[in-house]
Amino acid sequence: MKMAVLVVALLLAGCVNTRPPPTSDRDSTTSGAASYSRDTTDCEREAALAGAGDKAQAFAKCMRARDHAPKR
């Protein structure tokens, strides 16, 4: 009986997650300017893949989704 408990304990110990959870792309240590620059670059890339007439709209939508209000 003790052997069975030991085997079960060893099997369960092997299932424990020992790695820390992954950090998000948006780290709190990233400065606002660096974050804005990265977001602008990413949105420009997305807009380039949009249709011919939708590039400006795709860029604005992407920036709004990343919490950057359009400049007026």
PyMOL commands that place a pseudoatom at each C-alpha (Angstrom):
pseudoatom trace, name=CA, resn=MET, resi=1, chain=A, elem=C, hetatm=0, pos=[0.000, 0.000, 0.000]
pseudoatom trace, name=CA, resn=LYS, resi=2, chain=A, elem=C, hetatm=0, pos=[2.819, 2.422, 0.854]
pseudoatom trace, name=CA, resn=MET, resi=3, chain=A, elem=C, hetatm=0, pos=[4.484, 1.620, -2.448]
pseudoatom trace, name=CA, resn=ALA, resi=4, chain=A, elem=C, hetatm=0, pos=[1.285, 2.496, -4.354]
pseudoatom trace, name=CA, resn=VAL, resi=5, chain=A, elem=C, hetatm=0, pos=[1.020, 5.843, -2.528]
pseudoatom trace, name=CA, resn=LEU, resi=6, chain=A, elem=C, hetatm=0, pos=[4.656, 6.577, -3.336]
pseudoatom trace, name=CA, resn=VAL, resi=7, chain=A, elem=C, hetatm=0, pos=[4.132, 5.772, -7.017]
pseudoatom trace, name=CA, resn=VAL, resi=8, chain=A, elem=C, hetatm=0, pos=[1.048, 7.989, -7.219]
pseudoatom trace, name=CA, resn=ALA, resi=9, chain=A, elem=C, hetatm=0, pos=[2.890, 10.832, -5.450]
pseudoatom trace, name=CA, resn=LEU, resi=10, chain=A, elem=C, hetatm=0, pos=[5.784, 10.590, -7.910]
pseudoatom trace, name=CA, resn=LEU, resi=11, chain=A, elem=C, hetatm=0, pos=[3.434, 10.590, -10.884]
pseudoatom trace, name=CA, resn=LEU, resi=12, chain=A, elem=C, hetatm=0, pos=[1.589, 13.655, -9.599]
pseudoatom trace, name=CA, resn=ALA, resi=13, chain=A, elem=C, hetatm=0, pos=[4.838, 15.459, -8.841]
pseudoatom trace, name=CA, resn=GLY, resi=14, chain=A, elem=C, hetatm=0, pos=[5.830, 15.046, -12.478]
pseudoatom trace, name=CA, resn=CYS, resi=15, chain=A, elem=C, hetatm=0, pos=[2.685, 16.924, -13.545]
pseudoatom trace, name=CA, resn=VAL, resi=16, chain=A, elem=C, hetatm=0, pos=[3.419, 20.051, -11.530]
pseudoatom trace, name=CA, resn=ASN, resi=17, chain=A, elem=C, hetatm=0, pos=[4.112, 23.137, -13.637]
pseudoatom trace, name=CA, resn=THR, resi=18, chain=A, elem=C, hetatm=0, pos=[7.471, 24.467, -12.494]
pseudoatom trace, name=CA, resn=ARG, resi=19, chain=A, elem=C, hetatm=0, pos=[7.889, 27.168, -15.159]
pseudoatom trace, name=CA, resn=PRO, resi=20, chain=A, elem=C, hetatm=0, pos=[6.800, 30.736, -14.441]
pseudoatom trace, name=CA, resn=PRO, resi=21, chain=A, elem=C, hetatm=0, pos=[3.850, 32.010, -16.473]
pseudoatom trace, name=CA, resn=PRO, resi=22, chain=A, elem=C, hetatm=0, pos=[4.802, 33.713, -19.737]
pseudoatom trace, name=CA, resn=THR, resi=23, chain=A, elem=C, hetatm=0, pos=[5.050, 37.475, -19.666]
pseudoatom trace, name=CA, resn=SER, resi=24, chain=A, elem=C, hetatm=0, pos=[2.966, 39.513, -22.021]
pseudoatom trace, name=CA, resn=ASP, resi=25, chain=A, elem=C, hetatm=0, pos=[4.373, 41.498, -24.934]
pseudoatom trace, name=CA, resn=ARG, resi=26, chain=A, elem=C, hetatm=0, pos=[3.333, 44.657, -23.185]
pseudoatom trace, name=CA, resn=ASP, resi=27, chain=A, elem=C, hetatm=0, pos=[5.574, 44.782, -20.175]
pseudoatom trace, name=CA, resn=SER, resi=28, chain=A, elem=C, hetatm=0, pos=[5.019, 47.488, -17.579]
pseudoatom trace, name=CA, resn=THR, resi=29, chain=A, elem=C, hetatm=0, pos=[8.695, 48.439, -17.822]
pseudoatom trace, name=CA, resn=THR, resi=30, chain=A, elem=C, hetatm=0, pos=[8.357, 49.437, -21.486]
pseudoatom trace, name=CA, resn=SER, resi=31, chain=A, elem=C, hetatm=0, pos=[8.376, 53.201, -21.903]
pseudoatom trace, name=CA, resn=GLY, resi=32, chain=A, elem=C, hetatm=0, pos=[5.446, 54.916, -23.558]
pseudoatom trace, name=CA, resn=ALA, resi=33, chain=A, elem=C, hetatm=0, pos=[7.528, 56.124, -26.505]
pseudoatom trace, name=CA, resn=ALA, resi=34, chain=A, elem=C, hetatm=0, pos=[8.948, 52.670, -27.192]
pseudoatom trace, name=CA, resn=SER, resi=35, chain=A, elem=C, hetatm=0, pos=[5.487, 51.129, -26.935]
pseudoatom trace, name=CA, resn=TYR, resi=36, chain=A, elem=C, hetatm=0, pos=[4.002, 53.742, -29.286]
pseudoatom trace, name=CA, resn=SER, resi=37, chain=A, elem=C, hetatm=0, pos=[6.840, 53.246, -31.762]
pseudoatom trace, name=CA, resn=ARG, resi=38, chain=A, elem=C, hetatm=0, pos=[6.403, 49.475, -31.747]
pseudoatom trace, name=CA, resn=ASP, resi=39, chain=A, elem=C, hetatm=0, pos=[2.613, 49.796, -32.088]
pseudoatom trace, name=CA, resn=THR, resi=40, chain=A, elem=C, hetatm=0, pos=[3.009, 52.236, -35.001]
pseudoatom trace, name=CA, resn=THR, resi=41, chain=A, elem=C, hetatm=0, pos=[5.366, 49.875, -36.794]
pseudoatom trace, name=CA, resn=ASP, resi=42, chain=A, elem=C, hetatm=0, pos=[3.076, 46.890, -36.242]
pseudoatom trace, name=CA, resn=CYS, resi=43, chain=A, elem=C, hetatm=0, pos=[0.012, 48.820, -37.442]
pseudoatom trace, name=CA, resn=GLU, resi=44, chain=A, elem=C, hetatm=0, pos=[1.842, 50.093, -40.523]
pseudoatom trace, name=CA, resn=ARG, resi=45, chain=A, elem=C, hetatm=0, pos=[2.680, 46.495, -41.347]
pseudoatom trace, name=CA, resn=GLU, resi=46, chain=A, elem=C, hetatm=0, pos=[-0.974, 45.473, -40.924]
pseudoatom trace, name=CA, resn=ALA, resi=47, chain=A, elem=C, hetatm=0, pos=[-2.148, 48.420, -43.042]
pseudoatom trace, name=CA, resn=ALA, resi=48, chain=A, elem=C, hetatm=0, pos=[0.252, 47.429, -45.822]
pseudoatom trace, name=CA, resn=LEU, resi=49, chain=A, elem=C, hetatm=0, pos=[-1.556, 44.100, -46.046]
pseudoatom trace, name=CA, resn=ALA, resi=50, chain=A, elem=C, hetatm=0, pos=[-4.976, 45.767, -46.287]
pseudoatom trace, name=CA, resn=GLY, resi=51, chain=A, elem=C, hetatm=0, pos=[-6.774, 46.441, -49.533]
pseudoatom trace, name=CA, resn=ALA, resi=52, chain=A, elem=C, hetatm=0, pos=[-5.870, 49.453, -51.710]
pseudoatom trace, name=CA, resn=GLY, resi=53, chain=A, elem=C, hetatm=0, pos=[-8.471, 51.876, -50.330]
pseudoatom trace, name=CA, resn=ASP, resi=54, chain=A, elem=C, hetatm=0, pos=[-8.489, 50.619, -46.758]
pseudoatom trace, name=CA, resn=LYS, resi=55, chain=A, elem=C, hetatm=0, pos=[-4.914, 51.334, -45.649]
pseudoatom trace, name=CA, resn=ALA, resi=56, chain=A, elem=C, hetatm=0, pos=[-5.662, 54.491, -43.643]
pseudoatom trace, name=CA, resn=GLN, resi=57, chain=A, elem=C, hetatm=0, pos=[-8.725, 52.924, -42.049]
pseudoatom trace, name=CA, resn=ALA, resi=58, chain=A, elem=C, hetatm=0, pos=[-6.834, 49.744, -41.197]
pseudoatom trace, name=CA, resn=PHE, resi=59, chain=A, elem=C, hetatm=0, pos=[-4.028, 51.759, -39.596]
pseudoatom trace, name=CA, resn=ALA, resi=60, chain=A, elem=C, hetatm=0, pos=[-6.467, 53.895, -37.547]
pseudoatom trace, name=CA, resn=LYS, resi=61, chain=A, elem=C, hetatm=0, pos=[-8.430, 50.848, -36.415]
pseudoatom trace, name=CA, resn=CYS, resi=62, chain=A, elem=C, hetatm=0, pos=[-5.250, 49.045, -35.371]
pseudoatom trace, name=CA, resn=MET, resi=63, chain=A, elem=C, hetatm=0, pos=[-3.982, 52.042, -33.386]
pseudoatom trace, name=CA, resn=ARG, resi=64, chain=A, elem=C, hetatm=0, pos=[-7.351, 52.456, -31.649]
pseudoatom trace, name=CA, resn=ALA, resi=65, chain=A, elem=C, hetatm=0, pos=[-7.294, 48.777, -30.725]
pseudoatom trace, name=CA, resn=ARG, resi=66, chain=A, elem=C, hetatm=0, pos=[-3.922, 49.391, -29.052]
pseudoatom trace, name=CA, resn=ASP, resi=67, chain=A, elem=C, hetatm=0, pos=[-5.324, 52.358, -27.065]
pseudoatom trace, name=CA, resn=HIS, resi=68, chain=A, elem=C, hetatm=0, pos=[-3.761, 55.120, -29.150]
pseudoatom trace, name=CA, resn=ALA, resi=69, chain=A, elem=C, hetatm=0, pos=[-6.237, 57.835, -30.084]
pseudoatom trace, name=CA, resn=PRO, resi=70, chain=A, elem=C, hetatm=0, pos=[-5.807, 59.302, -33.574]
pseudoatom trace, name=CA, resn=LYS, resi=71, chain=A, elem=C, hetatm=0, pos=[-4.267, 62.774, -33.680]
pseudoatom trace, name=CA, resn=ARG, resi=72, chain=A, elem=C, hetatm=0, pos=[-6.584, 65.464, -35.012]
for i in range(1, 72): cmd.bond("trace and resi %d" % i, "trace and resi %d" % (i + 1))
show_as sticks, trace
zoom trace
